[in-house]
Each structure stands twice: as structure tokens, then as C-alpha cells.
Amino acid sequence: MKKILFLINTLKSGGAERVLIDFVNNLDPSKYEITVQTIINDGVYIDFLKPHIRYKTIINEKNKVFRKAKLKMIYNYIPKKRVYKKYIEDSYDIEIAFLECISTKLISMSGNSESKKIAWIHTDLI
């Protein structure tokens, strides 16, 4: 069974977030062990994940001031390799950054040389 990580900023209401939910919910659970991890524990789509999909988050702060401060530290000051080591604990066969920016930077710092890394870009390049 292949272990797959999908990393995304949040699961708030957005097109990429909805695509992610539809995609992971339709993957065969007998072939894939799926983890969806967000940077911030926020979003209407969290409850849409099927029960066999593991959900994890990096920032679980309820207080908006603390959440914003922690996010700023992760974005700007703490080396991405260190953030990856601390918060992405398991070893995966495939690691997918589902949006550009911080999730792509974190996946690129994976110390797992055996995993396949994918950056799924959801933007208009123009």
C-alpha cells in the first residue's frame, strides 16, 4: 500500500481545496493510505473528508493573534527543513504540495530521498 501526503494551506472554501477533497475521497483506500495535512487548521471542507483519510495540521491555534504569529514564524523565520522535520512526522511514498507557496517549499525540504515529490500548481501563470 502506497502512503500519500497531500499538503495544503487550509481547507477553506476555494477551488483547489474542493478539487483536493474530491480527489482524495475518490482514491482507492485498499491501494493508498492517504493523509491530508494543512498548514492552518481551518476550513469548511475538513468535514467532507471520508473517515479513512487521515487529517493532520501544523497550526492548531484557536487564538487568531497566536495563530498569525506562528504562521509568520513558519513563513518567514524558521527554516523550512526544520518545519518539515517537526510537523511532517511520517515517511511517505508520495508527497504532494497541493498549492504553490509554503506547501511547495515544505515538500521540497523533505529529507526522504525515496519519496516522489509533486508540486500541484493551481494558478493562472499569466
C-alpha positions as CSV (number, residue, x, y, z in Angstrom):
1,M,0.0,0.0,0.0
2,K,1.4,3.4,-1.0
3,K,1.4,6.2,1.6
4,I,0.5,9.6,0.1
5,L,0.7,13.0,1.8
6,F,-1.3,16.0,0.4
7,L,-0.1,19.3,1.9
8,I,-2.2,22.4,1.5
9,N,-2.5,25.8,3.4
10,T,-6.1,25.4,4.6
11,L,-9.3,23.6,3.6
12,K,-11.3,26.9,3.4
13,S,-13.8,27.3,0.6
14,G,-11.8,27.5,-2.6
15,G,-11.5,25.8,-5.9
16,A,-8.2,24.0,-5.2
17,E,-9.5,22.9,-1.8
18,R,-12.6,21.4,-3.3
19,V,-10.6,19.6,-6.0
20,L,-8.3,18.1,-3.3
21,I,-11.3,16.8,-1.3
22,D,-12.9,15.3,-4.4
23,F,-9.6,13.8,-5.5
24,V,-8.6,12.1,-2.2
25,N,-12.2,10.9,-1.5
26,N,-12.1,9.0,-4.8
27,L,-8.8,7.3,-4.3
28,D,-9.0,3.6,-3.6
29,P,-8.4,3.1,0.1
30,S,-7.3,-0.5,-0.5
31,K,-4.3,0.8,-2.6
32,Y,-3.5,4.1,-0.8
33,E,-3.1,5.3,2.8
34,I,-3.9,8.9,2.4
35,T,-3.0,11.8,4.7
36,V,-4.2,15.4,4.2
37,Q,-2.3,17.9,6.2
38,T,-2.9,21.6,6.4
39,I,-0.7,24.5,7.5
40,I,-3.6,26.0,9.4
41,N,-6.5,24.0,10.9
42,D,-9.3,25.9,9.2
43,G,-11.9,25.3,6.6
44,V,-15.3,24.1,5.7
45,Y,-14.0,21.2,3.8
46,I,-12.4,19.3,6.7
47,D,-15.7,17.6,7.5
48,F,-16.0,16.5,3.9
49,L,-13.0,14.1,4.2
50,K,-14.0,10.4,4.2
51,P,-13.3,8.6,7.5
52,H,-10.4,6.5,6.1
53,I,-8.4,9.7,5.3
54,R,-6.1,10.9,8.0
55,Y,-6.2,14.6,8.7
56,K,-3.3,16.5,10.3
57,T,-2.4,20.1,10.8
58,I,0.6,22.2,11.7
59,I,-1.1,25.3,13.3
60,N,-4.0,24.4,15.5
61,E,-4.2,27.7,17.5
62,K,-7.7,29.0,18.2
63,N,-6.5,32.4,19.2
64,K,-6.1,34.5,16.0
65,V,-3.2,36.5,17.3
66,F,-1.2,33.4,18.2
67,R,-2.1,31.7,15.0
68,K,-1.0,34.7,12.9
69,A,2.3,34.9,14.9
70,K,3.0,31.2,14.5
71,L,2.2,31.4,10.8
72,K,4.5,34.4,10.4
73,M,7.3,32.5,12.1
74,I,6.8,29.5,9.8
75,Y,6.6,31.6,6.7
76,N,9.5,34.0,7.3
77,Y,11.9,32.9,10.1
78,I,12.1,29.2,10.8
79,P,14.0,27.2,8.2
80,K,11.6,25.1,6.1
81,K,13.6,22.0,6.6
82,R,13.2,22.3,10.3
83,V,9.4,22.9,10.0
84,Y,9.2,19.8,7.8
85,K,11.1,17.7,10.3
86,K,9.0,18.8,13.2
87,Y,5.5,18.6,11.7
88,I,5.6,16.0,8.9
89,E,6.4,13.1,11.1
90,D,5.7,10.0,8.9
91,S,7.5,8.7,5.9
92,Y,5.5,8.8,2.7
93,D,6.0,7.2,-0.8
94,I,4.5,10.3,-2.5
95,E,4.4,13.8,-1.1
96,I,2.2,16.3,-2.9
97,A,2.2,20.1,-2.3
98,F,-1.3,20.9,-3.4
99,L,-0.9,24.7,-3.7
100,E,2.1,26.9,-4.5
101,C,3.9,28.8,-1.8
102,I,4.5,27.4,1.7
103,S,3.3,23.8,1.0
104,T,5.7,23.6,-2.1
105,K,8.6,24.9,0.0
106,L,8.0,22.4,2.8
107,I,7.7,19.4,0.5
108,S,10.9,20.5,-1.3
109,M,12.7,20.2,2.1
110,S,11.7,16.6,2.6
111,G,14.6,14.5,3.8
112,N,13.0,11.4,2.4
113,S,15.1,10.7,-0.7
114,E,12.9,7.7,-1.6
115,S,9.6,9.7,-1.9
116,K,8.3,11.1,-5.1
117,K,7.6,14.8,-4.7
118,I,4.9,16.6,-6.7
119,A,4.0,20.3,-6.7
120,W,0.4,20.7,-8.0
121,I,0.1,24.3,-9.1
122,H,-3.4,25.9,-9.2
123,T,-2.9,29.3,-10.6
124,D,-3.1,31.3,-13.8
125,L,0.5,31.8,-14.8
126,I,-0.4,35.0,-16.8
